[in-house]
Amino acid sequence: MKKADLDQILEAYDYAARLLQYPSFPAFLRDVCIRIQEQVRRVRKARTREGLEAMLVKEADLSPEQLKATVEQIRNLPYLMRKAFPEAVKEAAKRFPRNPGGRDKSIEETEYPRCSLA
């Protein structure tokens, strides 16, 4: 990652931690992780669009800023998923057996199909 991009991302995290008045950066990151896990559990329970709608109806109203941030996060999901899938596939591929390599075994003469040209 480019240094400028890295600095911009870290500054955004620092800003959020200061804005929320966290005593330390690790405490902020811990709470962020907890909240993300809670969101994942909630969405996982919904299972359908109707289930998600029913869940959201019960939630408190969002401020305009919260709504904007939430909608932006949801719209960025495809890009985040695109980045996450290759890593997940690499991990899954490790579970499959490796190709033993080498040349395929040749067919024995007795295994050739018999055909008559009469």
MOPAC internal coordinates of N, CA, C and O (Angstrom, degrees):
PM7 1SCF
backbone

  N    0.0000 0     0.00 0     0.00 0    0    0    0
  C    1.4408 1     0.00 0     0.00 0    1    0    0
  C    1.5283 1   108.13 1     0.00 0    2    1    0
  O    1.2310 1   121.28 1   -38.30 1    3    2    1
  N    1.3107 1   115.16 1   141.70 1    3    2    1
  C    1.4592 1   119.81 1   178.78 1    5    3    2
  C    1.5272 1   110.44 1   -67.14 1    6    5    3
  O    1.2310 1   120.94 1   -34.22 1    7    6    5
  N    1.3195 1   115.82 1   145.78 1    7    6    5
  C    1.4622 1   122.16 1  -178.47 1    9    7    6
  C    1.5260 1   110.92 1   -57.70 1   10    9    7
  O    1.2310 1   119.89 1   139.24 1   11   10    9
  N    1.3068 1   117.81 1   -40.76 1   11   10    9
  C    1.4671 1   121.11 1  -179.40 1   13   11   10
  C    1.5279 1   110.97 1   -63.73 1   14   13   11
  O    1.2310 1   120.48 1   138.66 1   15   14   13
  N    1.3470 1   116.69 1   -41.34 1   15   14   13
  C    1.4652 1   120.77 1   178.55 1   17   15   14
  C    1.5238 1   110.48 1   -66.18 1   18   17   15
  O    1.2310 1   120.93 1   136.44 1   19   18   17
  N    1.3235 1   115.83 1   -43.56 1   19   18   17
  C    1.4593 1   121.48 1   178.66 1   21   19   18
  C    1.5244 1   110.68 1   -59.01 1   22   21   19
  O    1.2310 1   120.59 1   133.34 1   23   22   21
  N    1.3265 1   116.48 1   -46.66 1   23   22   21
  C    1.4606 1   121.05 1   179.80 1   25   23   22
  C    1.5244 1   111.54 1   -61.56 1   26   25   23
  O    1.2310 1   120.42 1   140.71 1   27   26   25
  N    1.3183 1   116.80 1   -39.29 1   27   26   25
  C    1.4623 1   121.29 1  -179.65 1   29   27   26
  C    1.5299 1   110.88 1   -65.89 1   30   29   27
  O    1.2310 1   120.18 1   138.07 1   31   30   29
  N    1.3185 1   117.26 1   -41.93 1   31   30   29
  C    1.4675 1   121.48 1   179.26 1   33   31   30
  C    1.5264 1   110.43 1   -66.64 1   34   33   31
  O    1.2310 1   120.67 1   133.64 1   35   34   33
  N    1.3269 1   116.33 1   -46.36 1   35   34   33
  C    1.4660 1   119.51 1   179.78 1   37   35   34
  C    1.5244 1   111.26 1   -63.37 1   38   37   35
  O    1.2310 1   120.38 1   141.40 1   39   38   37
  N    1.3131 1   116.89 1   -38.60 1   39   38   37
  C    1.4701 1   120.44 1   177.80 1   41   39   38
  C    1.5259 1   110.59 1   -63.61 1   42   41   39
  O    1.2310 1   119.83 1   142.23 1   43   42   41
  N    1.3251 1   117.92 1   -37.77 1   43   42   41
  C    1.4686 1   121.22 1   177.94 1   45   43   42
  C    1.5295 1   110.16 1   -63.85 1   46   45   43
  O    1.2310 1   120.43 1   137.61 1   47   46   45
  N    1.3410 1   116.78 1   -42.39 1   47   46   45
  C    1.4672 1   120.13 1   176.54 1   49   47   46
  C    1.5316 1   110.31 1   -63.87 1   50   49   47
  O    1.2310 1   120.32 1   134.66 1   51   50   49
  N    1.3299 1   116.99 1   -45.34 1   51   50   49
  C    1.4683 1   120.72 1   179.05 1   53   51   50
  C    1.5262 1   110.76 1   -59.30 1   54   53   51
  O    1.2310 1   120.68 1   135.76 1   55   54   53
  N    1.3270 1   116.31 1   -44.24 1   55   54   53
  C    1.4559 1   121.33 1   179.41 1   57   55   54
  C    1.5260 1   110.80 1   -59.71 1   58   57   55
  O    1.2310 1   120.68 1   133.34 1   59   58   57
  N    1.3294 1   116.30 1   -46.66 1   59   58   57
  C    1.4647 1   120.56 1  -179.54 1   61   59   58
  C    1.5285 1   110.77 1   -62.28 1   62   61   59
  O    1.2310 1   120.15 1   137.42 1   63   62   61
  N    1.3242 1   117.32 1   -42.58 1   63   62   61
  C    1.4664 1   121.13 1   179.50 1   65   63   62
  C    1.5280 1   110.75 1   -63.56 1   66   65   63
  O    1.2310 1   120.07 1   137.71 1   67   66   65
  N    1.3326 1   117.48 1   -42.29 1   67   66   65
  C    1.4677 1   121.00 1   178.51 1   69   67   66
  C    1.5265 1   111.09 1   -66.94 1   70   69   67
  O    1.2310 1   120.95 1   136.49 1   71   70   69
  N    1.3335 1   115.78 1   -43.51 1   71   70   69
  C    1.4586 1   120.55 1  -178.72 1   73   71   70
  C    1.5278 1   110.81 1   -60.49 1   74   73   71
  O    1.2310 1   120.66 1   140.87 1   75   74   73
  N    1.3199 1   116.33 1   -39.13 1   75   74   73
  C    1.4599 1   120.92 1   179.73 1   77   75   74
  C    1.5253 1   112.66 1   -85.96 1   78   77   75
  O    1.2310 1   120.41 1  -179.17 1   79   78   77
  N    1.3163 1   116.83 1     0.83 1   79   78   77
  C    1.4624 1   124.43 1   175.10 1   81   79   78
  C    1.5312 1   112.82 1    58.88 1   82   81   79
  O    1.2310 1   120.83 1  -133.24 1   83   82   81
  N    1.3080 1   116.02 1    46.76 1   83   82   81
  C    1.4698 1   119.80 1   176.11 1   85   83   82
  C    1.5170 1   109.10 1   -77.45 1   86   85   83
  O    1.2310 1   120.45 1   -36.83 1   87   86   85
  N    1.3313 1   116.74 1   143.17 1   87   86   85
  C    1.4673 1   120.10 1  -179.35 1   89   87   86
  C    1.5305 1   112.76 1   -69.78 1   90   89   87
  O    1.2310 1   120.52 1   152.75 1   91   90   89
  N    1.3314 1   116.62 1   -27.25 1   91   90   89
  C    1.4627 1   119.70 1  -179.77 1   93   91   90
  C    1.5242 1   109.61 1  -149.94 1   94   93   91
  O    1.2310 1   121.22 1   -21.85 1   95   94   93
  N    1.3179 1   115.27 1   158.15 1   95   94   93
  C    1.4633 1   120.55 1   178.98 1   97   95   94
  C    1.5315 1   111.76 1   -66.72 1   98   97   95
  O    1.2310 1   119.07 1   137.47 1   99   98   97
  N    1.3590 1   119.37 1   -42.53 1   99   98   97
  C    1.4697 1   118.93 1   177.03 1  101   99   98
  C    1.5337 1   112.95 1   -59.58 1  102  101   99
  O    1.2310 1   120.26 1   142.91 1  103  102  101
  N    1.3337 1   117.11 1   -37.09 1  103  102  101
  C    1.4679 1   119.91 1   177.72 1  105  103  102
  C    1.5285 1   110.12 1   -64.09 1  106  105  103
  O    1.2310 1   120.85 1   140.12 1  107  106  105
  N    1.3207 1   115.97 1   -39.88 1  107  106  105
  C    1.4630 1   120.88 1   177.87 1  109  107  106
  C    1.5270 1   110.38 1   -62.27 1  110  109  107
  O    1.2310 1   120.33 1   131.04 1  111  110  109
  N    1.3357 1   116.98 1   -48.96 1  111  110  109
  C    1.4705 1   120.00 1  -179.26 1  113  111  110
  C    1.5248 1   111.72 1   -62.63 1  114  113  111
  O    1.2310 1   120.42 1   141.26 1  115  114  113
  N    1.3212 1   116.80 1   -38.74 1  115  114  113
  C    1.4640 1   120.31 1   178.61 1  117  115  114
  C    1.5312 1   109.95 1   -60.34 1  118  117  115
  O    1.2310 1   120.29 1   133.30 1  119  118  117
  N    1.3435 1   117.05 1   -46.70 1  119  118  117
  C    1.4555 1   120.52 1   179.59 1  121  119  118
  C    1.5272 1   111.97 1   -65.84 1  122  121  119
  O    1.2310 1   120.25 1   143.09 1  123  122  121
  N    1.3308 1   117.12 1   -36.91 1  123  122  121
  C    1.4683 1   120.28 1   176.84 1  125  123  122
  C    1.5223 1   109.67 1   -60.10 1  126  125  123
  O    1.2310 1   120.38 1   133.53 1  127  126  125
  N    1.3206 1   116.88 1   -46.47 1  127  126  125
  C    1.4660 1   121.08 1   179.97 1  129  127  126
  C    1.5204 1   111.39 1   -61.88 1  130  129  127
  O    1.2310 1   120.65 1   137.70 1  131  130  129
  N    1.3257 1   116.36 1   -42.30 1  131  130  129
  C    1.4752 1   120.52 1   179.18 1  133  131  130
  C    1.5186 1   110.07 1   -62.15 1  134  133  131
  O    1.2310 1   120.64 1   135.79 1  135  134  133
  N    1.3342 1   116.38 1   -44.21 1  135  134  133
  C    1.4671 1   119.20 1  -179.14 1  137  135  134
  C    1.5300 1   111.86 1   -66.68 1  138  137  135
  O    1.2310 1   120.14 1   142.29 1  139  138  137
  N    1.3006 1   117.35 1   -37.71 1  139  138  137
  C    1.4712 1   120.34 1   177.39 1  141  139  138
  C    1.5204 1   109.99 1   -64.28 1  142  141  139
  O    1.2310 1   120.22 1   136.76 1  143  142  141
  N    1.3236 1   117.19 1   -43.24 1  143  142  141
  C    1.4622 1   120.43 1   178.37 1  145  143  142
  C    1.5271 1   110.97 1   -62.52 1  146  145  143
  O    1.2310 1   120.09 1   140.68 1  147  146  145
  N    1.3414 1   117.43 1   -39.32 1  147  146  145
  C    1.4596 1   120.89 1   177.16 1  149  147  146
  C    1.5273 1   110.71 1   -62.03 1  150  149  147
  O    1.2310 1   120.75 1   136.74 1  151  150  149
  N    1.3357 1   116.16 1   -43.26 1  151  150  149
  C    1.4692 1   120.37 1   178.55 1  153  151  150
  C    1.5211 1   110.96 1   -60.93 1  154  153  151
  O    1.2310 1   120.76 1   136.77 1  155  154  153
  N    1.3228 1   116.15 1   -43.23 1  155  154  153
  C    1.4718 1   120.28 1   179.87 1  157  155  154
  C    1.5229 1   109.65 1   -61.92 1  158  157  155
  O    1.2310 1   119.85 1   135.25 1  159  158  157
  N    1.3214 1   117.88 1   -44.75 1  159  158  157
  C    1.4729 1   120.93 1   179.13 1  161  159  158
  C    1.5226 1   111.07 1   -61.58 1  162  161  159
  O    1.2310 1   120.50 1   138.10 1  163  162  161
  N    1.3299 1   116.64 1   -41.90 1  163  162  161
  C    1.4572 1   119.82 1  -179.71 1  165  163  162
  C    1.5237 1   111.58 1   -64.45 1  166  165  163
  O    1.2310 1   120.50 1   133.18 1  167  166  165
  N    1.3083 1   116.66 1   -46.82 1  167  166  165
  C    1.4685 1   120.42 1  -178.95 1  169  167  166
  C    1.5245 1   110.08 1   -65.68 1  170  169  167
  O    1.2310 1   120.37 1   141.93 1  171  170  169
  N    1.3239 1   116.89 1   -38.07 1  171  170  169
  C    1.4596 1   120.91 1   179.65 1  173  171  170
  C    1.5250 1   110.86 1   -61.78 1  174  173  171
  O    1.2310 1   120.12 1   144.49 1  175  174  173
  N    1.3353 1   117.38 1   -35.51 1  175  174  173
  C    1.4668 1   121.24 1   179.26 1  177  175  174
  C    1.5199 1   111.75 1   -67.85 1  178  177  175
  O    1.2310 1   120.21 1   148.41 1  179  178  177
  N    1.3194 1   117.21 1   -31.59 1  179  178  177
  C    1.4649 1   120.93 1  -175.21 1  181  179  178
  C    1.5304 1   111.78 1   -63.87 1  182  181  179
  O    1.2310 1   119.49 1   133.00 1  183  182  181
  N    1.3047 1   118.59 1   -47.00 1  183  182  181
  C    1.4643 1   126.74 1   176.76 1  185  183  182
  C    1.5304 1   115.70 1    64.92 1  186  185  183
  O    1.2310 1   119.22 1   148.65 1  187  186  185
  N    1.3202 1   119.09 1   -31.35 1  187  186  185
  C    1.4731 1   121.57 1   179.19 1  189  187  186
  C    1.5283 1   108.90 1  -133.07 1  190  189  187
  O    1.2310 1   121.28 1   -12.86 1  191  190  189
  N    1.3234 1   115.15 1   167.14 1  191  190  189
  C    1.4628 1   119.50 1   177.16 1  193  191  190
  C    1.5249 1   109.86 1   -61.72 1  194  193  191
  O    1.2310 1   120.49 1   138.52 1  195  194  193
  N    1.3306 1   116.67 1   -41.48 1  195  194  193
  C    1.4636 1   120.95 1   179.83 1  197  195  194
  C    1.5281 1   111.05 1   -64.70 1  198  197  195
  O    1.2310 1   120.84 1   140.38 1  199  198  197
  N    1.3310 1   116.01 1   -39.62 1  199  198  197
  C    1.4591 1   119.87 1   177.51 1  201  199  198
  C    1.5179 1   111.65 1   -64.36 1  202  201  199
  O    1.2310 1   120.62 1   139.79 1  203  202  201
  N    1.3212 1   116.41 1   -40.21 1  203  202  201
  C    1.4598 1   120.97 1   178.04 1  205  203  202
  C    1.5211 1   110.41 1   -66.03 1  206  205  203
  O    1.2310 1   120.69 1   138.78 1  207  206  205
  N    1.3266 1   116.29 1   -41.22 1  207  206  205
  C    1.4604 1   120.21 1   178.21 1  209  207  206
  C    1.5237 1   110.85 1   -62.00 1  210  209  207
  O    1.2310 1   120.33 1   136.00 1  211  210  209
  N    1.3261 1   116.97 1   -44.00 1  211  210  209
  C    1.4610 1   120.94 1   179.11 1  213  211  210
  C    1.5303 1   110.90 1   -62.60 1  214  213  211
  O    1.2310 1   120.33 1   142.17 1  215  214  213
  N    1.3090 1   116.97 1   -37.83 1  215  214  213
  C    1.4532 1   121.11 1   178.94 1  217  215  214
  C    1.5253 1   110.77 1   -67.98 1  218  217  215
  O    1.2310 1   120.39 1   136.67 1  219  218  217
  N    1.3335 1   116.86 1   -43.33 1  219  218  217
  C    1.4637 1   120.95 1  -177.42 1  221  219  218
  C    1.5246 1   112.32 1   -68.79 1  222  221  219
  O    1.2310 1   119.80 1   148.05 1  223  222  221
  N    1.3226 1   117.99 1   -31.95 1  223  222  221
  C    1.4650 1   121.45 1   179.15 1  225  223  222
  C    1.5247 1   110.45 1   -60.00 1  226  225  223
  O    1.2310 1   120.48 1   147.18 1  227  226  225
  N    1.3280 1   116.68 1   -32.82 1  227  226  225
  C    1.4671 1   121.73 1  -178.13 1  229  227  226
  C    1.5285 1   112.99 1   -78.49 1  230  229  227
  O    1.2310 1   119.94 1   166.97 1  231  230  229
  N    1.3311 1   117.72 1   -13.03 1  231  230  229
  C    1.4582 1   121.91 1  -176.51 1  233  231  230
  C    1.5287 1   110.92 1   -77.32 1  234  233  231
  O    1.2310 1   120.94 1   -22.96 1  235  234  233
  N    1.3264 1   115.80 1   157.04 1  235  234  233
  C    1.4605 1   121.84 1   175.91 1  237  235  234
  C    1.5318 1   109.22 1   -70.23 1  238  237  235
  O    1.2310 1   121.03 1   -23.87 1  239  238  237
  N    1.3234 1   115.63 1   156.13 1  239  238  237
  C    1.4642 1   120.59 1   177.90 1  241  239  238
  C    1.5260 1   110.34 1   -64.88 1  242  241  239
  O    1.2310 1   121.41 1   -33.89 1  243  242  241
  N    1.3310 1   114.91 1   146.11 1  243  242  241
  C    1.4653 1   121.00 1   178.71 1  245  243  242
  C    1.5181 1   109.79 1   -96.44 1  246  245  243
  O    1.2310 1   121.16 1   -29.36 1  247  246  245
  N    1.3212 1   115.39 1   150.64 1  247  246  245
  C    1.4591 1   119.59 1   172.44 1  249  247  246
  C    1.5365 1   107.10 1   -71.35 1  250  249  247
  O    1.2310 1   119.80 1   -18.82 1  251  250  249
  N    1.3309 1   117.99 1   161.18 1  251  250  249
  C    1.4716 1   119.09 1   178.62 1  253  251  250
  C    1.5339 1   112.61 1   -56.15 1  254  253  251
  O    1.2310 1   120.53 1   143.03 1  255  254  253
  N    1.3375 1   116.60 1   -36.97 1  255  254  253
  C    1.4713 1   120.03 1   179.52 1  257  255  254
  C    1.5308 1   111.18 1   -67.94 1  258  257  255
  O    1.2310 1   120.90 1   137.43 1  259  258  257
  N    1.3388 1   115.89 1   -42.57 1  259  258  257
  C    1.4581 1   120.05 1   178.80 1  261  259  258
  C    1.5284 1   110.74 1   -63.88 1  262  261  259
  O    1.2310 1   120.80 1   137.87 1  263  262  261
  N    1.3314 1   116.07 1   -42.13 1  263  262  261
  C    1.4589 1   120.08 1   179.15 1  265  263  262
  C    1.5169 1   110.74 1   -62.20 1  266  265  263
  O    1.2310 1   120.49 1   135.09 1  267  266  265
  N    1.3258 1   116.67 1   -44.91 1  267  266  265
  C    1.4678 1   120.88 1   179.79 1  269  267  266
  C    1.5299 1   110.50 1   -61.04 1  270  269  267
  O    1.2310 1   120.37 1   134.92 1  271  270  269
  N    1.3276 1   116.89 1   -45.08 1  271  270  269
  C    1.4665 1   120.95 1  -179.54 1  273  271  270
  C    1.5256 1   111.04 1   -65.29 1  274  273  271
  O    1.2310 1   120.15 1   138.65 1  275  274  273
  N    1.3235 1   117.32 1   -41.35 1  275  274  273
  C    1.4615 1   121.45 1  -179.61 1  277  275  274
  C    1.5232 1   110.87 1   -64.20 1  278  277  275
  O    1.2310 1   120.71 1   133.39 1  279  278  277
  N    1.3206 1   116.25 1   -46.61 1  279  278  277
  C    1.4708 1   120.49 1   179.53 1  281  279  278
  C    1.5249 1   110.18 1   -62.55 1  282  281  279
  O    1.2310 1   120.18 1   139.43 1  283  282  281
  N    1.3202 1   117.25 1   -40.57 1  283  282  281
  C    1.4690 1   120.55 1   179.06 1  285  283  282
  C    1.5347 1   111.03 1   -63.87 1  286  285  283
  O    1.2310 1   120.40 1   138.40 1  287  286  285
  N    1.3177 1   116.85 1   -41.60 1  287  286  285
  C    1.4728 1   120.38 1   177.86 1  289  287  286
  C    1.5199 1   110.87 1   -62.06 1  290  289  287
  O    1.2310 1   120.29 1   136.29 1  291  290  289
  N    1.3130 1   117.05 1   -43.71 1  291  290  289
  C    1.4651 1   121.06 1  -179.18 1  293  291  290
  C    1.5212 1   110.23 1   -64.88 1  294  293  291
  O    1.2310 1   120.18 1   138.65 1  295  294  293
  N    1.3092 1   117.26 1   -41.35 1  295  294  293
  C    1.4740 1   120.41 1   179.37 1  297  295  294
  C    1.5206 1   112.26 1   -67.38 1  298  297  295
  O    1.2310 1   120.09 1   155.96 1  299  298  297
  N    1.3337 1   117.43 1   -24.04 1  299  298  297
  C    1.4612 1   121.06 1   178.24 1  301  299  298
  C    1.5307 1   112.73 1   -86.26 1  302  301  299
  O    1.2310 1   119.98 1   173.69 1  303  302  301
  N    1.3255 1   117.64 1    -6.31 1  303  302  301
  C    1.4668 1   120.73 1  -179.38 1  305  303  302
  C    1.5282 1   113.99 1   -54.22 1  306  305  303
  O    1.2310 1   118.76 1   134.51 1  307  306  305
  N    1.3276 1   119.96 1   -45.49 1  307  306  305
  C    1.4725 1   118.09 1  -179.64 1  309  307  306
  C    1.5268 1   113.17 1   -57.47 1  310  309  307
  O    1.2310 1   120.52 1   142.90 1  311  310  309
  N    1.3311 1   116.62 1   -37.10 1  311  310  309
  C    1.4593 1   119.95 1  -179.03 1  313  311  310
  C    1.5275 1   110.91 1   -72.29 1  314  313  311
  O    1.2310 1   120.70 1   142.19 1  315  314  313
  N    1.3244 1   116.26 1   -37.81 1  315  314  313
  C    1.4562 1   120.07 1   177.03 1  317  315  314
  C    1.5301 1   110.79 1   -66.85 1  318  317  315
  O    1.2310 1   121.02 1   139.75 1  319  318  317
  N    1.3362 1   115.65 1   -40.25 1  319  318  317
  C    1.4648 1   119.72 1   179.49 1  321  319  318
  C    1.5220 1   110.68 1   -66.36 1  322  321  319
  O    1.2310 1   120.63 1   141.18 1  323  322  321
  N    1.3168 1   116.40 1   -38.82 1  323  322  321
  C    1.4635 1   119.81 1   178.92 1  325  323  322
  C    1.5231 1   110.89 1   -60.33 1  326  325  323
  O    1.2310 1   120.34 1   142.09 1  327  326  325
  N    1.3227 1   116.95 1   -37.91 1  327  326  325
  C    1.4594 1   120.40 1   177.44 1  329  327  326
  C    1.5226 1   111.63 1   -71.75 1  330  329  327
  O    1.2310 1   120.17 1   144.15 1  331  330  329
  N    1.3293 1   117.29 1   -35.85 1  331  330  329
  C    1.4662 1   121.08 1  -175.12 1  333  331  330
  C    1.5258 1   112.49 1   -77.20 1  334  333  331
  O    1.2310 1   119.41 1   147.21 1  335  334  333
  N    1.3261 1   118.74 1   -32.79 1  335  334  333
  C    1.4583 1   121.02 1  -174.89 1  337  335  334
  C    1.5269 1   114.16 1   -60.59 1  338  337  335
  O    1.2310 1   118.73 1   134.56 1  339  338  337
  N    1.3219 1   120.02 1   -45.44 1  339  338  337
  C    1.4691 1   117.86 1   179.97 1  341  339  338
  C    1.5316 1   112.80 1   -57.66 1  342  341  339
  O    1.2310 1   120.52 1   141.09 1  343  342  341
  N    1.3294 1   116.61 1   -38.91 1  343  342  341
  C    1.4652 1   119.71 1   178.47 1  345  343  342
  C    1.5246 1   110.71 1   -66.98 1  346  345  343
  O    1.2310 1   120.43 1   138.48 1  347  346  345
  N    1.3344 1   116.78 1   -41.52 1  347  346  345
  C    1.4618 1   120.44 1   179.53 1  349  347  346
  C    1.5201 1   110.57 1   -64.18 1  350  349  347
  O    1.2310 1   120.44 1   140.89 1  351  350  349
  N    1.3271 1   116.76 1   -39.11 1  351  350  349
  C    1.4582 1   120.77 1   179.72 1  353  351  350
  C    1.5311 1   110.10 1   -66.73 1  354  353  351
  O    1.2310 1   120.07 1   140.52 1  355  354  353
  N    1.3143 1   117.48 1   -39.48 1  355  354  353
  C    1.4674 1   120.40 1   177.46 1  357  355  354
  C    1.5228 1   110.53 1   -60.18 1  358  357  355
  O    1.2310 1   120.70 1   137.25 1  359  358  357
  N    1.3195 1   116.27 1   -42.75 1  359  358  357
  C    1.4664 1   120.34 1   179.44 1  361  359  358
  C    1.5255 1   110.45 1   -65.50 1  362  361  359
  O    1.2310 1   120.15 1   137.28 1  363  362  361
  N    1.3236 1   117.32 1   -42.72 1  363  362  361
  C    1.4655 1   120.83 1   179.84 1  365  363  362
  C    1.5261 1   110.83 1   -65.49 1  366  365  363
  O    1.2310 1   120.27 1   141.83 1  367  366  365
  N    1.3243 1   117.10 1   -38.17 1  367  366  365
  C    1.4642 1   121.21 1  -178.43 1  369  367  366
  C    1.5234 1   111.62 1   -63.15 1  370  369  367
  O    1.2310 1   120.08 1   152.67 1  371  370  369
  N    1.3119 1   117.45 1   -27.33 1  371  370  369
  C    1.4626 1   120.62 1   179.57 1  373  371  370
  C    1.5221 1   111.87 1   -65.03 1  374  373  371
  O    1.2310 1   119.95 1   159.18 1  375  374  373
  N    1.3113 1   117.70 1   -20.82 1  375  374  373
  C    1.4667 1   121.72 1  -178.71 1  377  375  374
  C    1.5293 1   112.60 1   -81.57 1  378  377  375
  O    1.2310 1   120.23 1   160.70 1  379  378  377
  N    1.3186 1   117.16 1   -19.30 1  379  378  377
  C    1.4616 1   120.80 1  -179.26 1  381  379  378
  C    1.5245 1   109.89 1   -82.85 1  382  381  379
  O    1.2310 1   120.70 1   -30.63 1  383  382  381
  N    1.3533 1   116.27 1   149.37 1  383  382  381
  C    1.4657 1   118.35 1   178.83 1  385  383  382
  C    1.5247 1   110.85 1   -68.38 1  386  385  383
  O    1.2310 1   121.50 1   -29.54 1  387  386  385
  N    1.3079 1   114.73 1   150.46 1  387  386  385
  C    1.4664 1   120.39 1   178.26 1  389  387  386
  C    1.5186 1   109.75 1   -80.86 1  390  389  387
  O    1.2310 1   121.19 1   -26.99 1  391  390  389
  N    1.3252 1   115.33 1   153.01 1  391  390  389
  C    1.4543 1   121.80 1   174.44 1  393  391  390
  C    1.5326 1   106.96 1   -67.48 1  394  393  391
  O    1.2310 1   120.18 1   -50.67 1  395  394  393
  N    1.3501 1   117.27 1   129.33 1  395  394  393
  C    1.4620 1   118.24 1  -177.97 1  397  395  394
  C    1.5255 1   112.91 1   -68.47 1  398  397  395
  O    1.2310 1   120.29 1   165.73 1  399  398  397
  N    1.3096 1   117.04 1   -14.27 1  399  398  397
  C    1.4609 1   120.59 1   178.45 1  401  399  398
  C    1.5182 1   111.92 1    76.75 1  402  401  399
  O    1.2310 1   121.53 1     3.58 1  403  402  401
  N    1.2901 1   114.67 1  -176.42 1  403  402  401
  C    1.4595 1   119.75 1   179.95 1  405  403  402
  C    1.5176 1   112.35 1    82.78 1  406  405  403
  O    1.2310 1   122.01 1    -5.86 1  407  406  405
  N    1.3122 1   113.76 1   174.14 1  407  406  405
  C    1.4502 1   121.23 1  -178.46 1  409  407  406
  C    1.5194 1   110.05 1   -77.25 1  410  409  407
  O    1.2310 1   120.93 1   -35.54 1  411  410  409
  N    1.3459 1   115.83 1   144.46 1  411  410  409
  C    1.4541 1   119.75 1   176.76 1  413  411  410
  C    1.5208 1   109.45 1   -63.06 1  414  413  411
  O    1.2310 1   121.38 1   -30.51 1  415  414  413
  N    1.3251 1   114.97 1   149.49 1  415  414  413
  C    1.4575 1   119.25 1   178.00 1  417  415  414
  C    1.5266 1   108.87 1   -67.12 1  418  417  415
  O    1.2310 1   121.30 1   -39.63 1  419  418  417
  N    1.3190 1   115.13 1   140.37 1  419  418  417
  C    1.4638 1   118.21 1   179.91 1  421  419  418
  C    1.5247 1   109.43 1   -80.55 1  422  421  419
  O    1.2310 1   121.32 1   -22.82 1  423  422  421
  N    1.3215 1   115.07 1   157.18 1  423  422  421
  C    1.4603 1   120.86 1   179.42 1  425  423  422
  C    1.5282 1   108.60 1   -80.28 1  426  425  423
  O    1.2310 1   121.40 1   -48.32 1  427  426  425
  N    1.3096 1   114.92 1   131.68 1  427  426  425
  C    1.4649 1   119.47 1   177.01 1  429  427  426
  C    1.5278 1   109.28 1   -70.47 1  430  429  427
  O    1.2310 1   120.57 1   -26.60 1  431  430  429
  N    1.3305 1   116.52 1   153.40 1  431  430  429
  C    1.4575 1   121.24 1  -178.60 1  433  431  430
  C    1.5193 1   111.49 1   -58.96 1  434  433  431
  O    1.2310 1   119.96 1   146.85 1  435  434  433
  N    1.3154 1   117.68 1   -33.15 1  435  434  433
  C    1.4665 1   120.90 1  -179.53 1  437  435  434
  C    1.5158 1   112.19 1   -71.44 1  438  437  435
  O    1.2310 1   119.81 1   164.88 1  439  438  437
  N    1.3059 1   117.96 1   -15.12 1  439  438  437
  C    1.4536 1   121.11 1  -178.69 1  441  439  438
  C    1.5363 1   113.33 1   -91.92 1  442  441  439
  O    1.2310 1   120.46 1   170.55 1  443  442  441
  N    1.3558 1   116.72 1    -9.45 1  443  442  441
  C    1.4622 1   119.47 1   178.01 1  445  443  442
  C    1.5179 1   109.81 1   -65.74 1  446  445  443
  O    1.2310 1   119.77 1   -39.29 1  447  446  445
  N    1.3008 1   118.05 1   140.71 1  447  446  445
  C    1.4659 1   119.31 1   176.45 1  449  447  446
  C    1.5244 1   109.86 1   -69.33 1  450  449  447
  O    1.2310 1   121.45 1   -39.07 1  451  450  449
  N    1.3124 1   114.83 1   140.93 1  451  450  449
  C    1.4622 1   120.87 1   178.20 1  453  451  450
  C    1.5321 1   108.11 1   -84.45 1  454  453  451
  O    1.2310 1   120.75 1   -50.88 1  455  454  453
  N    1.2790 1   116.18 1   129.12 1  455  454  453
  C    1.4669 1   118.59 1   176.13 1  457  455  454
  C    1.5266 1   107.56 1  -134.22 1  458  457  455
  O    1.2310 1   122.28 1   -35.97 1  459  458  457
  N    1.2714 1   113.25 1   144.03 1  459  458  457
  C    1.4724 1   117.18 1   178.45 1  461  459  458
  C    1.5151 1   107.90 1  -110.53 1  462  461  459
  O    1.2310 1   121.14 1   -38.44 1  463  462  461
  N    1.3073 1   115.42 1   141.56 1  463  462  461
  C    1.4472 1   120.98 1  -178.46 1  465  463  462
  C    1.5329 1   111.04 1  -104.54 1  466  465  463
  O    1.2310 1   120.54 1  -151.27 1  467  466  465
  N    1.2988 1   116.57 1    28.73 1  467  466  465
  C    1.4513 1   119.42 1  -178.61 1  469  467  466
  C    1.4896 1   113.98 1   -86.81 1  470  469  467
  O    1.2310 1   120.10 1   180.00 1  471  470  469

